[in-house]
Amino acid sequence: MYHPLHLKHFKSKYINHKDISEEFIKTIMQQSASECPFSTFPYIFGMNSEQANQHHNTGNCVALSMFLRDKLKKHGIKSILIPATIPKMYSNPNYLNISHVALAILIGYHDAYICDPAFYFMEPMKISSKSNDIKHILSQNIYANTPEPLTYQLKFQSQDDILNQYQKIPEQSFHVETYKTDDPLDKWKYYLMEVINPDKAISSFYISTKNLPFIACVDDNFQMTLYIKFLDKQTISIKMGNQELYYGHFTSIPDNIKDIIKPCMQKHFGLSFDKYFNLPHDVSDKLYEIKDTPPKKKKTIRRKR
């Protein structure tokens, strides 16, 4: 189930050589939160993150970072997927140290924004290689629908950091150490490296562990509007905010509840979205091996002799 994580130092082609305002990034992050919800449904039905992003505008942390990357690209802004560890509230004994992906926007040779759509950052972390000042941003706890202050600091590591047999952070690299402001002992890190195989090395063991699908829809104020989750192969829970609308067999959802979930589900899974409620027979014990979409090769035009 586990695969080696492949990382590379940033290449100069990812650097943005123009001013990019923090307010503009915040706006794009808000839009992305409502347009691309976190969901594991696409993976259960055989997709990878690139496919989930392109066909359904939903997915796990990899797909959400891809969606934000693609949205920024439309505005001429380059960005890059980076690996991360996670706080204890999201941890699982089956996870490796690095079990998460976020997005970095490089500005010139010294500055960057770090965005984490899957952890619902309400604003980007702004860092500079010239400073290790302690800074603060707000994220959103979508389950409590309340803002959550985060504290972060850029740090440099001069030596290799071997996290486990599959994951090594190379020497001469930076990471951003982060924690909830009211819980400074529970720290996680964003590594300023390009992650080459996020689906194979991260999504595979995440989906193998979180094998019962769910979707969490939020609005552009980072308020959760709908949470649909399978508790076993037949039993589904549907919540609006903190109110449970339905709990029971997926074939017995009342019509009035279906009307409530239709806007979100049809937006991402089409008119016949309920076919995604009929889960594969091996959903509870399948070990997933999710392959990354290889980069597109540039076509070589040969001149006729």
ABEGO torsion letter per residue (X at the ends): XBBBBBBBBBBAAABBBBBBBAAAAAAAAAAAAAABBBBAAAAAAGBBAAAAAAAAGBEBAAAAAAAAAAAAAAAGBBBBBBBBBBBAAABBAABBABABBBBBBBBEAABBBBBBAAAGBABBBBBBAABABBBBBBBBBAAAGBBBBBBBBBBBBABBBBABAABBBBBGBBBBBBBBAABAABBBBBBBBBBABAAAAAAAAAAAABABBBBBBBBAAGBBABBBBBABAABBBBBBEABBABBEBAAABBAAAAAAAAAAAAAAAEAAAAAAABBBAAAAABBBBBBBBBBBBBBBBBBBX
